[in-house]
């Protein structure tokens, strides 16, 4: 039976180590058999294919949320292929498979079939994304997250394969009634409909949010929350003008960020909270992101790496400050962490990897000598460097730079210098010496920032030019009449929320948006 509403179909999803079979391979394959009339009866299978673990990049494991258990339970590809054939046979004649953005699956499935002696696929592969584009042409985005979100998908799945299968099945359940309304009742009709070129229509994007609702937003500082239809928070942002910032998302159609369009497809309403000043909006944004963990906010979420505190010699660190670990707070992956890697390479004569550079021990030693001569580093600092002496050298270089170019100017200066400098004209050791200079200066900046953040933990500031005071007690914003601490107690808990809040105030100090009283 080829009627859309009665035929059993296979929802399928592939997870791979690359975007094309020439650069990656099939890593996970999952499917579920479903029937529109019986949506609750979904038989699901997920397989991790046995591959050489050395060929699976760590970032791919993290992206796909593949656990060690998944890898331990992986099976031979031939077994998965045979199981897929069994399932297709159970579907009967002319099996139909649906995937979202099916051209991706088609490439890897074709390769999978070739590896097992089959020159072509033995099923009809349909694309739910193409169907969504034809039925809902005015959506800002038609990728899986966007279309599922438009239909009020509420995610609670685990790994990426499981999520994609659930979402694709959900999207198909929502698209099918729209196809039936178009009098497309058979799979043969659907295939013909997809093969014909659609009539040209206006590509003006349509949004779920009421236009007048966003146009009536105040031109005041504050934060905004973008919500799904069921009230789930998708994104939280700050604004100097809520009216200007929110409406900027809905202007223009060309060269739009795909992730933003994906998000806007799911937005049904926007909540706002007016603040007295843009700085208070930035502080509130940081706190709200940690409270709600919106999926489209990344930088300020609370599930990032913990803060750390170093010993006096910076040889060890702890996540809890005490009388021994009192230098901090630092982020675990910051400029000081890079300096520690450099120090280890210098003292243990190992390879130093910095971004895309792979500097051998010999080259690092030569670069260190060039750097030392150029920067007039004291002899014993060269022969027996310690982390403390490296930071001192960094401070020396930072002060020298800022006397010439102005305080807090190094990163901007470095970006401009990279545009105009011709590194190709330098000897390899000279180019590496430039890298060492940057690493030491940035480490000194990180140390200076850490000291200032520790100082701001208990402070009173004046917001300029509003002349409004902010009171900070143990990293928390405090009312004016709250009791003030008698001293800066450095061993109290220092959470990531405190760090982010104080980092915002530190940046405001640099930009002279606040004054420390």
KOLLOBA-377303 format. One record per residue (C-alpha): x negated, y negated, z; residue in three letters. Coordinates in steps of 0.02 Angstrom, whole numbers, padded with zeros to 5 digits, always signed. Layout:
N
XYZAla/...
This chain:
517
+00000+00000+00000Unk/-00077-00166-00055Unk/+00043-00286+00032Unk/-00051-00412+00139Unk/+00059-00390+00292Unk/+00055-00200+00294Unk/-00115-00145+00230Unk/-00251-00099+00352Unk/-00408-00202+00322Unk/-00584-00209+00389Unk/-00649-00368+00470Unk/-00838-00365+00455Unk/-00986-00468+00514Unk/-01175-00455+00489Unk/-01314-00524+00598Unk/-01484-00534+00516Unk/-01663-00592+00547Unk/-01660-00713+00400Unk/-01547-00803+00278Unk/-01587-00691+00128Unk/-01639-00507+00107Unk/-01804-00568+00035Unk/-01850-00650+00201Unk/-01750-00548+00327Unk/-01658-00387+00358Unk/-01492-00327+00427Unk/-01504-00313+00616Unk/-01326-00293+00678Unk/-01167-00237+00590Unk/-00994-00241+00665Unk/-00817-00216+00606Unk/-00640-00196+00667Unk/-00493-00113+00581Unk/-00335-00216+00595Unk/-00158-00227+00529Unk/-00061-00389+00530Unk/+00098-00308+00595Unk/+00002-00229+00741Unk/-00129-00360+00793Unk/-00152-00285+00966Unk/-00214-00119+00895Unk/-00389-00169+00842Unk/-00521-00033+00834Unk/-00691-00117+00849Unk/-00867-00050+00822Unk/-01033-00140+00842Unk/-01202-00070+00794Unk/-01380-00130+00820Unk/-01493-00056+00688Unk/-01659+00020+00739Unk/-01796-00096+00676Unk/-01978-00127+00716Unk/-01964-00244+00866Unk/-02120-00335+00808Unk/-02019-00392+00657Unk/-01882-00468+00764Unk/-01931-00647+00811Unk/-01896-00697+00991Unk/-01793-00846+00932Unk/-01681-00727+00833Unk/-01652-00619+00988Unk/-01606-00774+01085Unk/-01496-00846+00948Unk/-01399-00684+00924Unk/-01398-00648+01112Unk/-01472-00476+01083Unk/-01518-00395+01248Unk/-01649-00264+01286Unk/-01504-00144+01312Unk/-01443-00179+01134Unk/-01616-00138+01067Unk/-01633+00017+01176Unk/-01465+00080+01109Unk/-01504+00040+00927Unk/-01475+00177+00799Unk/-01548+00227+00632Unk/-01478+00126+00485Unk/-01428+00286+00394Unk/-01311+00333+00537Unk/-01229+00161+00531Unk/-01210+00172+00343Unk/-01126+00341+00355Unk/-01009+00280+00492Unk/-00959+00132+00382Unk/-00918+00254+00240Unk/-00809+00356+00357Unk/-00712+00202+00411Unk/-00689+00142+00232Unk/-00622+00314+00186Unk/-00496+00304+00329Unk/-00429+00142+00253Unk/-00372+00237+00099Unk/-00385+00189-00083Unk/-00454+00019-00133Unk/-00517-00032+00040Unk/-00520-00218+00077Unk/-00653-00301+00187Unk/-00641-00480+00248Unk/-00787-00585+00309Unk/-00805-00770+00340Unk/-00930-00847+00218Unk/-00934-00678+00131Unk/-01071-00722+00008Unk/-01193-00706+00154Unk/-01128-00533+00199Unk/-01123-00483+00016Unk/-01311-00510-00006Unk/-01361-00406+00144Unk/-01230-00270+00117Unk/-01287-00250-00063Unk/-01465-00227+00000Unk/-01403-00107+00134Unk/-01314-00003+00002Unk/-01468-00003-00111Unk/-01574+00062+00033Unk/-01454+00210+00046Unk/-01446+00253-00139Unk/-01291+00155-00191Unk/-01301+00025-00329Unk/-01139-00066-00285Unk/-01014-00092-00146Unk/-00867+00028-00137Unk/-00741-00098-00069Unk/-00666-00267-00111Unk/-00750-00405-00009Unk/-00643-00560+00020Unk/-00698-00723+00101Unk/-00588-00801+00235Unk/-00685-00964+00218Unk/-00634-00979+00034Unk/-00455-00940+00080Unk/-00459-01075+00215Unk/-00531-01201+00092Unk/-00389-01170-00029Unk/-00251-01172+00102Unk/-00321-01312+00212Unk/-00424-01422+00094Unk/-00418-01575+00205Unk/-00504-01499+00357Unk/-00671-01586+00393Unk/-00758-01416+00401Unk/-00715-01238+00351Unk/-00849-01140+00443Unk/-00794-01007+00565Unk/-00803-01111+00725Unk/-00709-01254+00643Unk/-00566-01153+00569Unk/-00545-01046+00725Unk/-00548-01203+00833Unk/-00419-01286+00720Unk/-00305-01138+00755Unk/-00335-01159+00944Unk/-00458-01017+00968Unk/-00512-01001+01149Unk/-00683-00920+01156Unk/-00722-00793+01291Unk/-00831-00673+01192Unk/-01006-00616+01236Unk/-01138-00595+01102Unk/-01132-00675+00931Unk/-01076-00519+00836Unk/-00930-00490+00955Unk/-00882-00674+00944Unk/-00885-00678+00754Unk/-00779-00521+00738Unk/-00650-00588+00859Unk/-00645-00758+00776Unk/-00633-00690+00599Unk/-00490-00574+00649Unk/-00403-00721+00735Unk/-00425-00833+00581Unk/-00356-00698+00466Unk/-00202-00682+00578Unk/-00174-00870+00559Unk/-00210-00880+00372Unk/-00096-00737+00322Unk/+00070-00827+00358Unk/+00007-00975+00256Unk/-00031-00857+00110Unk/+00142-00781+00122Unk/+00216-00956+00118Unk/+00123-00981-00046Unk/+00211-00823-00109Unk/+00047-00726-00108Unk/+00101-00557-00041Unk/-00017-00433-00125Unk/-00205-00416-00118Unk/-00209-00415-00308Unk/-00120-00583-00307Unk/-00242-00648-00176Unk/-00392-00596-00282Unk/-00318-00680-00437Unk/-00275-00837-00338Unk/-00452-00851-00271Unk/-00524-00825-00446Unk/-00424-00968-00522Unk/-00487-01146-00509Unk/-00378-01249-00391Unk/-00295-01408-00449Unk/-00397-01562-00403Unk/-00334-01646-00245Unk/-00386-01794-00143Unk/-00531-01744-00029Unk/-00482-01870+00103Unk/-00516-01785+00269Unk/-00372-01758+00388Unk/-00397-01758+00576Unk/-00284-01692+00713Unk/-00302-01845+00823Unk/-00178-01987+00803Unk/-00259-02132+00708Unk/-00172-02266+00811Unk/-00230-02182+00972Unk/-00413-02205+00928Unk/-00389-02377+00851Unk/-00313-02438+01015Unk/-00465-02392+01120Unk/-00542-02538+01217Unk/-00702-02624+01162Unk/-00781-02590+01331Unk/-00920-02476+01395Unk/-00874-02302+01452Unk/-00874-02118+01412Unk/-00762-02016+01298Unk/-00713-01832+01303Unk/-00663-01744+01143Unk/-00533-01609+01180Unk/-00455-01460+01094Unk/-00266-01440+01091Unk/-00270-01339+01253Unk/-00378-01470+01339Unk/-00548-01384+01326Unk/-00688-01513+01327Unk/-00789-01501+01165Unk/-00903-01650+01184Unk/-00938-01795+01303Unk/-01022-01954+01245Unk/-01062-02128+01307Unk/-01026-02293+01223Unk/-01065-02477+01238Unk/-00897-02503+01150Unk/-00776-02357+01160Unk/-00678-02425+01013Unk/-00829-02440+00898Unk/-00913-02277+00949Unk/-00762-02162+00941Unk/-00698-02232+00776Unk/-00871-02215+00698Unk/-00844-02026+00696Unk/-00697-02044+00578Unk/-00772-02162+00449Unk/-00855-02109+00287Unk/-00857-01940+00203Unk/-01028-01919+00121Unk/-01184-01851+00206Unk/-01093-01811+00367Unk/-01176-01699+00496Unk/-01103-01524+00477Unk/-01100-01492+00663Unk/-01003-01653+00694Unk/-00877-01608+00558Unk/-00859-01435+00637Unk/-00821-01516+00804Unk/-00699-01645+00733Unk/-00598-01507+00651Unk/-00558-01443+00826Unk/-00523-01610+00911Unk/-00341-01645+00952Unk/-00358-01783+01080Unk/-00486-01899+01160Unk/-00494-01952+01342Unk/-00591-02106+01394Unk/-00656-02179+01556Unk/-00701-02364+01557Unk/-00859-02416+01652Unk/-00919-02589+01705Unk/-01086-02573+01614Unk/-01166-02465+01477Unk/-01293-02400+01605Unk/-01156-02335+01718Unk/-01079-02251+01565Unk/-01244-02163+01531Unk/-01254-02104+01712Unk/-01074-02043+01711Unk/-01102-01953+01545Unk/-01246-01853+01620Unk/-01141-01800+01770Unk/-00988-01757+01665Unk/-01088-01648+01545Unk/-01151-01544+01691Unk/-00975-01532+01761Unk/-00891-01471+01601Unk/-01036-01393+01498Unk/-00959-01442+01330Unk/-01017-01330+01186Unk/-01070-01477+01077Unk/-01178-01558+01211Unk/-01350-01481+01222Unk/-01477-01597+01303Unk/-01402-01634+01474Unk/-01322-01467+01518Unk/-01358-01391+01688Unk/-01412-01218+01627Unk/-01583-01278+01567Unk/-01749-01232+01647Unk/-01774-01282+01828Unk/-01884-01423+01889Unk/-02056-01383+01958Unk/-02178-01458+02083Unk/-02367-01437+02075Unk/-02504-01414+02203Unk/-02632-01554+02219Unk/-02749-01469+02096Unk/-02606-01429+01974Unk/-02659-01246+01967Unk/-02492-01177+02029Unk/-02313-01236+02041Unk/-02152-01199+02133Unk/-01969-01236+02101Unk/-01952-01300+02280Unk/-02050-01450+02344Unk/-02140-01434+02511Unk/-02299-01495+02595Unk/-02403-01388+02476Unk/-02307-01416+02314Unk/-02276-01602+02322Unk/-02323-01667+02149Unk/-02163-01684+02051Unk/-02032-01666+01991Unk/-02085-01607+01818Unk/-01991-01514+01683Unk/-02063-01341+01658Unk/-02094-01371+01472Unk/-02164-01547+01463Unk/-02327-01636+01419Unk/-02409-01578+01580Unk/-02371-01396+01535Unk/-02459-01425+01367Unk/-02608-01497+01461Unk/-02614-01340+01569Unk/-02621-01234+01411Unk/-02762-01342+01344Unk/-02855-01328+01510Unk/-02838-01139+01506Unk/-02904-01131+01328Unk/-03052-01243+01372Unk/-03102-01149+01528Unk/-03068-00972+01465Unk/-03130-01001+01287Unk/-02970-00941+01206Unk/-02867-00996+01056Unk/-02760-01151+01085Unk/-02593-01158+00995Unk/-02516-01330+00980Unk/-02359-01347+00875Unk/-02410-01278+00705Unk/-02597-01290+00742Unk/-02698-01138+00794Unk/-02864-01203+00861Unk/-03003-01077+00889Unk/-03114-01083+01043Unk/-03263-01141+00938Unk/-03164-01280+00856Unk/-03090-01333+01023Unk/-03264-01348+01099Unk/-03325-01453+00953Unk/-03170-01563+00962Unk/-03195-01583+01149Unk/-03373-01646+01122Unk/-03314-01769+00988Unk/-03173-01826+01102Unk/-03291-01846+01251Unk/-03415-01949+01152Unk/-03281-02060+01078Unk/-03192-02089+01243Unk/-03353-02104+01347Unk/-03302-01966+01467Unk/-03416-01940+01617Unk/-03536-01792+01592Unk/-03476-01682+01736Unk/-03297-01704+01676Unk/-03352-01625+01512Unk/-03451-01482+01585Unk/-03330-01434+01724Unk/-03159-01506+01685Unk/-03018-01482+01808Unk/-02834-01521+01787Unk/-02854-01672+01900Unk/-03000-01741+01800Unk/-02906-01713+01637Unk/-02759-01812+01706Unk/-02879-01949+01763Unk/-02952-01957+01588Unk/-02775-01967+01520Unk/-02738-02114+01636Unk/-02897-02201+01578Unk/-02846-02180+01395Unk/-02667-02233+01431Unk/-02720-02394+01519Unk/-02842-02435+01380Unk/-02705-02410+01250Unk/-02576-02512+01345Unk/-02696-02658+01372Unk/-02707-02669+01184Unk/-02532-02622+01126Unk/-02419-02653+01276Unk/-02346-02546+01414Unk/-02242-02393+01369Unk/-02289-02413+01186Unk/-02390-02255+01153Unk/-02258-02141+01074Unk/-02195-02276+00957Unk/-02374-02323+00912Unk/-02418-02140+00880Unk/-02270-02115+00762Unk/-02320-02268+00661Unk/-02503-02216+00664Unk/-02459-02043+00595Unk/-02371-02125+00447Unk/-02522-02231+00399Unk/-02671-02127+00457Unk/-02752-02009+00334Unk/-02798-01853+00435Unk/-02861-01766+00277Unk/-03009-01886+00274Unk/-03062-01830+00448Unk/-03175-01684+00489Unk/-03079-01539+00571Unk/-03157-01572+00741Unk/-03111-01758+00727Unk/-02931-01715+00687Unk/-02925-01596+00835Unk/-03002-01731+00945Unk/-02854-01843+00899Unk/-02738-01705+00957Unk/-02832-01694+01123Unk/-02813-01882+01145Unk/-02626-01873+01121Unk/-02607-01724+01240Unk/-02702-01812+01380Unk/-02611-01977+01360Unk/-02441-01893+01356Unk/-02486-01792+01512Unk/-02532-01955+01600Unk/-02365-02028+01546Unk/-02275-01875+01617Unk/-02368-01896+01782Unk/-02324-02080+01789Unk/-02142-02043+01751Unk/-02138-01910+01887Unk/-02205-02031+02017Unk/-02078-02163+01967Unk/-01933-02041+01970Unk/-01985-01987+02146Unk/-01985-02171+02196Unk/-01814-02203+02118Unk/-01739-02062+02220Unk/-01703-02186+02359Unk/-01690-02358+02283Unk/-01584-02511+02253Unk/-01575-02581+02077Unk/-01496-02730+01992Unk/-01411-02700+01823Unk/-01457-02839+01703Unk/-01379-02954+01648Unk/-01223-02902+01745Unk/-01303-02933+01915Unk/-01222-02776+01983Unk/-01316-02675+02113Unk/-01341-02487+02108Unk/-01384-02390+02265Unk/-01472-02222+02251Unk/-01487-02108+02403Unk/-01577-01941+02383Unk/-01546-01949+02196Unk/-01359-01980+02213Unk/-01268-02141+02171Unk/-01205-02211+02335Unk/-01077-02342+02389Unk/-01144-02509+02447Unk/-01105-02478+02631Unk/-01181-02302+02639Unk/-01320-02276+02767Unk/-01494-02296+02693Unk/-01630-02166+02724Unk/-01770-02221+02839Unk/-01902-02143+02726Unk/-01918-02055+02559Unk/-01900-01875+02614Unk/-01984-01782+02472Unk/-01945-01606+02534Unk/-01756-01622+02514Unk/-01674-01527+02373Unk/-01711-01603+02203Unk/-01588-01539+02074Unk/-01587-01556+01886Unk/-01438-01674+01900Unk/-01544-01789+02009Unk/-01687-01784+01884Unk/-01579-01826+01733Unk/-01492-01966+01828Unk/-01657-02043+01884Unk/-01734-02019+01711Unk/-01594-02127+01641Unk/-01635-02261+01770Unk/-01821-02246+01729Unk/-01784-02275+01544Unk/-01676-02424+01592Unk/-01821-02494+01693Unk/-01936-02479+01542Unk/-01808-02569+01433Unk/-01784-02700+01570Unk/-01600-02659+01586Unk/-01621-02644+01775Unk/-01733-02723+01906Unk/-01800-02628+02055Unk/-01759-02722+02215Unk/
